[in-house]
Amino acid sequence: MHSLKISAGVWYLGATSDRFVKQGYRPDRTMEEKFKIAAKIKGVGGLEMHYPTEVTDANYKFLKKLANDLGLKIVQFCPHLWVDPRWKFGQFTNPDPKLRREAIDLAKRTMDLASEMEAEIMVYWPAQDGYDYPFQMDHRQALDDLVGGLAEWADHNPKQKVVVEYKAWEPRAHILLPTIGHCMTIVNEINRPNLGINIDVGHALIMKENLAESIALTCRYQKLFHTHWNDNWKLFDDDIIPGTVNFWEMIEALFWLDEWKYDGWFGLDLFPYREDPALVVEETIRNLEFGYELLDRVPRDELRECFRTSDAIKIVQLQRKMLGG
Ligand SMILES: [Mn+2]
């Protein structure tokens, strides 16, 4: 049986709002309550969070101690740039040099706290680094600014890992670096040992990427530092329980993570609006573990043999065998 390193995001353990039900579908909870809920879920070993919204200058020492007491690691720590209206026209690519500098400074401050909290990974999600209209962005300058900002941030503390997480749209109609190919190009250009990639399964799926292929491109350059798990209908970032819609893509991804000897975290980036978030986390962990149980029902060498023969008939038979047929 696989024992997976599972981390849960704190942002969905309280109220979750959409643009129709702005107050959220349930009452919010304090950070202390969220930490305690996560600690009670079997299999959760770490937490993911943002600064300066969820974690603040006032509470970070208390939260680090609380995490230690509960036996939880701080896995992912992220500058919450996209929730501040100051950066509505861009974070690291903001056309106003003063706002751009403020964004980079906040990222650096987040990194300073991350090392104090022993957070393993910092995420850069471009989010507001994007555009809604044609002619709205200076694309030449924006790439300069994004590459320069990421390099400066990564160099601020080379001991701290930074990952770029890609997503093609929302909140902007277009977000920069929408695919694994865009990300790998600039990560390889910047070429810092502490700069890598976070593959968010749902973000890959909405771009019609097959996960096994995105994982291969990332692992080829030893840049898969983190993963985010969820599922969707390939139209929108629904953030529902992994394996409920795109089942075989998930199973193939789990297979390839083993092949590449991925030893990082399985971050759960879910967004349950109507369901109890603790139960959604539990079922997600079960689905991921069950995925490996299904893979274990057939010899891995029989799956590898299919790469040599390209035998689709054999593949269908192995798939049925995994399902108990
Ligand atoms: Mn994510």
Residues whose N, C-alpha, C, O or C-beta is under 5 A from the ligand:
A	BS01	MN	D200 H228 D269
